[in-house]
Amino acid sequence: MASRHARCLAAVFEEPTRANIVWADVERMLVHYGAEIQERAGSAVAIELGHYVAVFHRPHPQKEAKRYAIRNLRDFLITAGLTPRNEDDP
């Protein structure tokens, strides 16, 4: 299962940014690496990883995240210290 999360993390960091990353897979990957996800109003979710918090909107009606959301997620993960190179030590 950990390899699935590692693949998802690597996909988030791919260039050019992919448009076929399923948001539910992203949430499972984040929880695996220690994030807490809190429901907010509407489709918003707050993601807390370490001492960092970011708010994202779940895509709907499609399952795949938009490219801009993946880029924003990538920036958040870099700030929080989670990248494919150091995934074992978030």
Backbone bond lengths (Angstrom), bond angles and torsions (degrees), N, CA, C in turn:
res aa  C-N    CA-C-N  psi(-1)  N-CA   C-N-CA  omega(-1)  CA-C   N-CA-C  phi
1 M - - - 1.448 - - 1.526 111.15 -
2 A 1.320 116.97 -36.05 1.460 119.50 -178.62 1.521 110.80 -61.90
3 S 1.329 117.47 -32.62 1.460 119.15 179.56 1.531 110.77 -66.83
4 R 1.319 117.31 -31.71 1.471 120.75 176.14 1.527 109.68 -63.18
5 H 1.319 116.70 -42.36 1.462 120.84 179.63 1.527 110.74 -68.62
6 A 1.315 116.45 -38.60 1.467 120.22 177.88 1.524 110.34 -64.23
7 R 1.331 117.37 -38.93 1.467 120.62 177.59 1.524 111.20 -65.47
8 C 1.320 116.57 -40.10 1.464 120.55 178.87 1.527 109.91 -64.86
9 L 1.331 116.88 -43.96 1.463 120.76 178.37 1.522 110.46 -61.11
10 A 1.316 116.81 -43.74 1.466 120.52 178.42 1.528 110.65 -62.71
11 A 1.324 117.69 -38.39 1.465 121.30 179.46 1.524 111.20 -63.50
12 V 1.327 116.94 -37.37 1.466 120.89 178.40 1.527 110.56 -61.80
13 F 1.326 117.01 -32.76 1.461 121.23 -176.32 1.528 113.63 -93.84
14 E 1.336 118.19 0.73 1.465 120.49 179.52 1.522 111.39 -67.42
15 E 1.324 114.96 146.51 1.468 122.39 172.49 1.514 107.39 -121.21
16 P 1.297 120.41 132.55 1.461 126.45 -2.61 1.531 110.70 -68.99
17 T 1.315 115.41 158.88 1.461 121.73 -177.13 1.525 110.14 -61.35
18 R 1.323 115.00 130.42 1.464 120.76 -178.27 1.526 111.22 -78.39
19 A 1.322 115.57 150.99 1.463 121.65 179.03 1.524 111.53 -111.36
20 N 1.333 117.58 9.09 1.467 119.97 -176.35 1.527 112.45 -118.96
21 I 1.322 117.72 27.59 1.462 121.10 178.88 1.526 108.18 -89.85
22 V 1.311 116.08 121.27 1.467 121.92 -178.30 1.528 108.65 -75.71
23 W 1.334 116.30 126.94 1.461 121.00 -175.22 1.530 112.07 -62.02
24 A 1.319 118.71 -36.07 1.468 120.90 178.64 1.526 110.36 -61.30
25 D 1.333 117.62 -36.65 1.466 121.12 176.05 1.525 110.53 -65.10
26 V 1.330 116.48 -38.44 1.470 120.99 177.64 1.523 109.95 -62.01
27 E 1.328 117.21 -45.94 1.467 120.26 -179.46 1.527 111.03 -62.98
28 R 1.336 117.89 -42.52 1.469 120.39 178.01 1.525 110.94 -62.39
29 M 1.331 116.38 -40.83 1.463 121.11 178.70 1.525 110.45 -63.20
30 L 1.329 117.21 -43.88 1.462 120.70 -179.36 1.528 111.37 -62.53
31 V 1.324 116.94 -43.59 1.470 120.59 178.13 1.524 110.04 -62.72
32 H 1.321 117.00 -40.08 1.465 120.93 177.99 1.525 111.24 -57.27
33 Y 1.328 116.52 -39.23 1.464 121.04 -178.45 1.527 112.97 -89.16
34 G 1.333 117.51 12.24 1.458 120.57 170.97 1.509 116.50 101.53
35 A 1.304 118.55 6.95 1.465 120.73 179.80 1.523 110.25 -77.85
36 E 1.325 114.61 151.82 1.459 121.28 171.09 1.516 107.25 -110.19
37 I 1.325 116.09 135.65 1.460 121.22 -178.45 1.517 108.33 -117.09
38 Q 1.332 115.29 126.41 1.461 121.14 179.56 1.521 109.22 -118.34
39 E 1.323 114.95 134.31 1.463 120.61 176.90 1.524 108.94 -70.32
40 R 1.307 115.90 140.28 1.463 122.63 174.40 1.525 107.58 -122.76
41 A 1.299 117.36 -171.80 1.466 121.42 -178.73 1.527 110.81 -63.36
42 G 1.313 115.47 143.04 1.458 120.54 177.90 1.515 111.52 63.32
43 S 1.317 115.77 -129.32 1.464 120.32 -178.46 1.521 112.23 -98.23
44 A 1.312 117.02 10.46 1.465 120.61 -177.30 1.529 111.23 -78.38
45 V 1.329 115.02 143.55 1.457 122.14 173.58 1.524 108.10 -134.64
46 A 1.326 115.32 139.11 1.462 120.48 174.87 1.516 107.16 -98.20
47 I 1.315 115.81 129.96 1.458 121.34 179.94 1.514 107.96 -113.05
48 E 1.330 115.68 121.57 1.460 121.53 178.17 1.524 108.15 -110.36
49 L 1.317 115.67 122.99 1.458 121.84 179.10 1.514 107.07 -133.75
50 G 1.331 115.77 111.78 1.459 119.34 -173.31 1.513 108.65 66.77
51 H 1.311 116.45 -128.42 1.463 121.09 179.63 1.522 111.55 -99.26
52 Y 1.315 117.46 13.84 1.463 121.76 -174.45 1.524 110.32 -113.15
53 V 1.323 115.53 141.94 1.463 121.50 179.79 1.525 108.49 -131.68
54 A 1.316 115.98 138.09 1.467 121.76 174.62 1.521 108.18 -140.03
55 V 1.315 115.76 149.71 1.462 121.26 178.71 1.526 108.44 -110.06
56 F 1.317 115.21 130.13 1.460 122.53 178.36 1.520 108.34 -126.70
57 H 1.318 116.22 162.55 1.458 121.72 176.33 1.518 108.67 -112.21
58 R 1.331 114.75 128.05 1.461 119.06 176.37 1.524 108.73 -65.35
59 P 1.316 116.26 138.44 1.467 118.24 179.00 1.527 110.65 -71.04
60 H 1.316 115.46 145.73 1.455 120.57 175.20 1.512 107.76 -157.89
61 P 1.278 121.41 144.30 1.458 125.71 3.07 1.530 113.22 -82.22
62 Q 1.313 118.42 -10.44 1.465 119.96 179.98 1.530 110.70 -73.45
63 K 1.320 116.76 164.38 1.465 121.94 -179.57 1.520 112.05 -93.88
64 E 1.327 116.64 -24.01 1.462 120.85 -174.52 1.527 111.10 -83.63
65 A 1.322 115.01 140.65 1.463 121.06 177.87 1.523 109.69 -74.67
66 K 1.313 115.99 147.09 1.467 121.41 175.42 1.526 109.33 -71.54
67 R 1.318 115.76 156.30 1.469 120.31 -179.15 1.523 111.91 -58.95
68 Y 1.333 117.46 -41.13 1.467 119.09 -179.12 1.524 111.05 -63.80
69 A 1.334 117.22 -34.05 1.465 120.29 178.62 1.525 110.51 -68.27
70 I 1.319 117.08 -38.69 1.467 120.68 177.88 1.524 109.81 -66.83
71 R 1.338 117.65 -40.12 1.474 119.72 176.92 1.524 110.77 -63.23
72 N 1.345 117.22 -42.04 1.466 120.53 177.72 1.526 110.94 -65.00
73 L 1.323 116.72 -40.26 1.463 121.01 177.25 1.520 110.29 -62.34
74 R 1.324 116.88 -43.86 1.466 121.57 178.70 1.532 110.28 -58.25
75 D 1.325 117.10 -45.93 1.470 120.66 178.59 1.526 110.88 -60.61
76 F 1.336 116.64 -42.31 1.461 121.01 178.32 1.527 111.00 -62.59
77 L 1.320 117.27 -44.35 1.465 120.65 -179.10 1.528 111.43 -64.73
78 I 1.324 117.31 -38.41 1.466 120.24 177.00 1.521 109.59 -62.63
79 T 1.330 117.00 -45.55 1.465 121.30 178.70 1.522 111.02 -60.53
80 A 1.337 116.79 -40.35 1.466 121.58 -178.92 1.524 112.39 -78.76
81 G 1.331 117.42 -9.07 1.459 120.72 176.69 1.512 115.37 89.14
82 L 1.324 117.59 17.89 1.465 120.75 179.15 1.521 109.30 -110.53
83 T 1.319 116.08 109.07 1.461 122.39 177.00 1.523 107.68 -133.33
84 P 1.319 118.31 166.18 1.469 118.97 179.06 1.528 112.96 -58.52
85 R 1.316 118.31 -27.06 1.466 120.74 -179.87 1.525 112.75 -71.92
86 N 1.334 117.54 -32.90 1.463 119.65 -176.25 1.519 112.27 -123.00
87 E 1.319 117.50 35.35 1.457 121.79 -175.85 1.525 113.79 -62.99
88 D 1.321 117.98 -22.90 1.458 119.89 -179.30 1.517 112.50 -80.36
89 D 1.338 117.41 -7.65 1.461 121.21 -175.67 1.523 110.81 -137.66
90 P 1.369 117.93 66.63 1.469 119.44 -177.97 1.515 112.70 -71.14
